């Protein structure tokens, strides 16, 4: 098998060279040339990304020896050689930037529409924080009564969640036959740097990737369907939790650990979600459209009282009142 060199150059500065994996010399009549994405980008061998391109392309041309195809022009005039999938417009408009948002307090959250995942689905996002614990995503299905091994009735729900616990990222999933909890990081991810998370599911199986390191998972039972209902929560949970059934395996929900830090570039099933706009529409308290990290240590001013331990969080201090007999944000309230 002979290999053929492929070189990609951007503005004559950034150049990458690779090689084809088979005896390939040129596009044939039965080959496809995709522009802007592909039907299953996440499944492309060696691909570090899972989402298709969003933005503008100009004068897309394919040249090979004597062959020249003006792909963008042919698509615009509806040439039979071209097929268009999804929403494509032949002009370049200014669109709202997908700015990061900052959850400033554990009580902050925003609601996302129901995730119609059923048989398959994908979610990707970036996060950045210095705090070890926080609920990033949670949604569940309709309550159902199920009998346990002792024939006692329990109310169970299908659910999907992503949480940060002790600095590690976890995926939790229940499709009707018990919860799986998948640790997706080998080292702690609360060092203040950006981390990219990509989750792909097809039936019971899937992968969760953190900075391109993939971890496979398989849900318990035989069901191929993830049956969800209602909103998906990003960053935490509402104060009024009537109607919510929180799994005991989801420790951040049990302990009221809302996520404090930044989120950006949220994609659900390949479609971007303007979370900044959603936060503004919902008047979400404690959510800001920026992501900056204060350089000063928050505990330097010794804000915690009554010998409480101060810990630096994401742009805030956290007072640990354990063993002091006091409570409150700065352990200022007498517990008696």
PyMOL commands that set and color helices and strands:
alter all, ss='L'
color gray80, all
select helices_A, chain A and resi 41-43+71-76+251-254+275-281+298-301
alter helices_A, ss='H'
color red, helices_A
select strands_A, chain A and resi 5-10+14-19+61-64+67-70+101-103+110-112+120-128+134-140+144-147+153-156+159-165+168-174+179-183+195-202+205-210+213-218+232-234+261-268+271-272+287-288+309-312+317-320+326-327+333-334
alter strands_A, ss='S'
color yellow, strands_A
deselect
rebuild
show_as cartoon
